[in-house]
Amino acid sequence: MTADHASLAKTIAALTEGETDVIAKMATIACEVHHSDDRFDWTGFYRVTEPNLLKIGPYQGGHGCLVIPFDKGVCGAAARTGQVQLVPDVDAFPGHIACASSTRSELVLPVHDGQGALLGVFDIDSDQPDAFTQTDADALAAILKAAFA
């Protein structure tokens, strides 16, 4: 099963409508996205908890790294640069952190609040190489922007 991005966006919008708690939104989004697509092995958030540091937030899947500095890994790169990281082969990414040895590809999106402050990153891992497309990245970026605006 591959994610139907339009349906996913509608479902998440309906579930989070009126919700102001960031963690509740993160938990709901992680759950809905994770179960929307067979490519997604680990789906979750890393939150900015202090300057230049991410800590694990709501997620679905096996264990994740508890702490990721902005200068480490794919999640750190997304937080540090503010750019989506679409990584077809994690082994070819300089400084990749192997939180799970089964991860082959990764998509990480920065998450901002309505004022533009970085809340954290949304991380999706797959055990398939080259699992993610620019369409996935664009659709998920729009879902996150709508949810946290």
Backbone torsions as a table, in degrees:
resi	resn	phi	psi	omega
1	MET	NA	132.5	176.9
2	THR	-112.3	143.3	-175.7
3	ALA	-56.9	134.2	168.7
4	ASP	-93.6	97.9	-171.7
5	HIS	-59.3	-37.7	-179.2
6	ALA	-65.9	-45.5	178.1
7	SER	-65.4	-40.6	179.1
8	LEU	-61.0	-44.2	179.1
9	ALA	-61.1	-43.0	179.8
10	LYS	-65.2	-43.3	-179.5
11	THR	-63.0	-47.3	-179.2
12	ILE	-64.8	-40.5	178.1
13	ALA	-61.0	-42.9	-179.4
14	ALA	-66.9	-42.0	-178.0
15	LEU	-70.2	-30.8	-175.5
16	THR	-102.2	-0.5	-178.5
17	GLU	-55.8	126.0	177.8
18	GLY	81.7	-7.8	-179.5
19	GLU	-77.8	131.1	179.8
20	THR	-108.0	-14.3	-178.9
21	ASP	-79.0	118.5	-176.4
22	VAL	-61.6	-41.8	-177.6
23	ILE	-66.9	-39.5	176.9
24	ALA	-61.7	-41.9	177.5
25	LYS	-64.5	-44.5	-179.9
26	MET	-60.0	-44.0	-178.8
27	ALA	-62.8	-43.2	-179.0
28	THR	-66.8	-44.7	180.0
29	ILE	-64.3	-45.4	179.5
30	ALA	-57.7	-44.4	-179.3
31	CYS	-64.3	-51.1	-176.8
32	GLU	-63.4	-44.4	-179.5
33	VAL	-66.1	-44.8	-177.3
34	HIS	-56.6	-43.2	-175.0
35	HIS	-86.9	2.9	-177.6
36	SER	-90.3	-10.2	-170.1
37	ASP	-155.1	130.1	-179.0
38	ASP	-67.9	-17.1	179.7
39	ARG	-72.9	-19.5	-170.4
40	PHE	-90.2	109.2	179.6
41	ASP	-91.7	-35.2	-179.8
42	TRP	-139.7	128.6	-174.7
43	THR	-139.0	119.2	179.3
44	GLY	-177.4	-176.8	-176.2
45	PHE	-110.4	144.9	164.7
46	TYR	-116.0	124.7	-174.4
47	ARG	-98.3	144.3	171.7
48	VAL	-73.9	117.2	-178.7
49	THR	-113.2	-17.3	173.5
50	GLU	-160.3	168.0	-176.5
51	PRO	-54.0	130.3	176.0
52	ASN	60.2	29.7	-179.3
53	LEU	-142.7	131.4	175.4
54	LEU	-108.6	140.3	172.5
55	LYS	-125.1	148.6	-176.1
56	ILE	-58.4	140.4	177.7
57	GLY	-121.7	-157.6	179.1
58	PRO	-57.9	137.0	-179.6
59	TYR	-155.1	168.1	174.5
60	GLN	-127.8	139.6	179.8
61	GLY	118.3	-167.8	179.3
62	GLY	-68.8	-177.3	-177.9
63	HIS	-59.8	154.1	175.1
64	GLY	-121.8	175.0	173.6
65	CYS	-66.5	139.9	-179.1
66	LEU	-78.0	-38.0	-175.6
67	VAL	-135.2	134.7	176.2
68	ILE	-134.0	114.6	174.3
69	PRO	-68.2	152.0	179.5
70	PHE	-58.2	-23.9	-177.2
71	ASP	-93.4	14.1	-178.8
72	LYS	-127.2	138.4	168.2
73	GLY	68.2	-176.4	-178.2
74	VAL	-70.4	-41.6	178.9
75	CYS	-64.1	-42.9	177.5
76	GLY	-61.3	-39.8	178.9
77	ALA	-62.8	-41.9	178.9
78	ALA	-64.2	-41.9	179.5
79	ALA	-68.0	-43.4	-176.2
80	ARG	-68.0	-42.5	-174.0
81	THR	-94.5	-19.8	-174.4
82	GLY	73.4	14.4	-177.4
83	GLN	-111.0	143.9	173.6
84	VAL	-61.3	137.1	177.5
85	GLN	-111.0	109.2	178.6
86	LEU	-109.1	103.0	-169.5
87	VAL	-115.0	105.5	-178.3
88	PRO	-71.7	-24.1	-178.7
89	ASP	-143.4	103.2	-176.0
90	VAL	-63.5	-27.9	179.9
91	ASP	-67.3	-20.7	179.0
92	ALA	-93.5	-0.9	-179.5
93	PHE	-89.6	118.1	-179.1
94	PRO	-59.0	126.5	177.5
95	GLY	79.7	14.5	178.9
96	HIS	-56.4	137.3	176.2
97	ILE	-99.9	122.3	-179.5
98	ALA	-90.0	83.2	175.6
99	CYS	-69.1	-32.3	174.3
100	ALA	-133.9	128.1	-176.1
101	SER	-67.7	-17.2	-178.3
102	SER	-80.2	-13.5	-176.5
103	THR	-67.6	128.1	179.1
104	ARG	-111.7	-33.5	179.2
105	SER	-142.3	162.2	-171.1
106	GLU	-150.7	146.3	173.5
107	LEU	-129.7	122.0	-179.1
108	VAL	-128.8	129.0	-178.6
109	LEU	-120.3	132.6	173.5
110	PRO	-67.1	147.1	-179.3
111	VAL	-122.3	122.5	-179.1
112	HIS	-117.7	152.4	173.7
113	ASP	-83.5	-178.6	-177.5
114	GLY	-63.0	-19.5	178.0
115	GLN	-95.4	0.4	178.0
116	GLY	91.9	1.3	178.8
117	ALA	-74.3	139.7	179.2
118	LEU	-73.2	117.6	176.4
119	LEU	-86.3	-32.2	-177.2
120	GLY	161.7	-153.8	177.7
121	VAL	-133.1	153.5	175.2
122	PHE	-108.5	120.9	-171.1
123	ASP	-116.0	129.8	173.9
124	ILE	-126.1	126.4	178.4
125	ASP	-111.4	148.8	175.4
126	SER	-133.7	147.9	175.0
127	ASP	-85.9	3.0	177.0
128	GLN	-102.5	137.7	174.8
129	PRO	-69.3	148.4	175.5
130	ASP	50.0	45.5	-173.9
131	ALA	-79.6	-21.3	-170.6
132	PHE	-110.9	149.7	179.9
133	THR	-117.2	167.1	174.1
134	GLN	-63.2	-32.0	176.3
135	THR	-61.2	-43.3	175.9
136	ASP	-59.1	-48.0	-177.6
137	ALA	-60.6	-46.2	-178.4
138	ASP	-64.7	-43.5	-179.0
139	ALA	-65.4	-43.5	179.8
140	LEU	-68.6	-36.8	177.2
141	ALA	-61.0	-40.6	179.5
142	ALA	-67.2	-40.1	177.6
143	ILE	-62.0	-45.9	-179.3
144	LEU	-65.4	-41.4	-179.9
145	LYS	-62.0	-44.2	179.7
146	ALA	-65.5	-39.5	-175.6
147	ALA	-71.5	-34.1	-172.8
148	PHE	-109.2	5.3	-179.5
149	ALA	-64.6	NA	NA
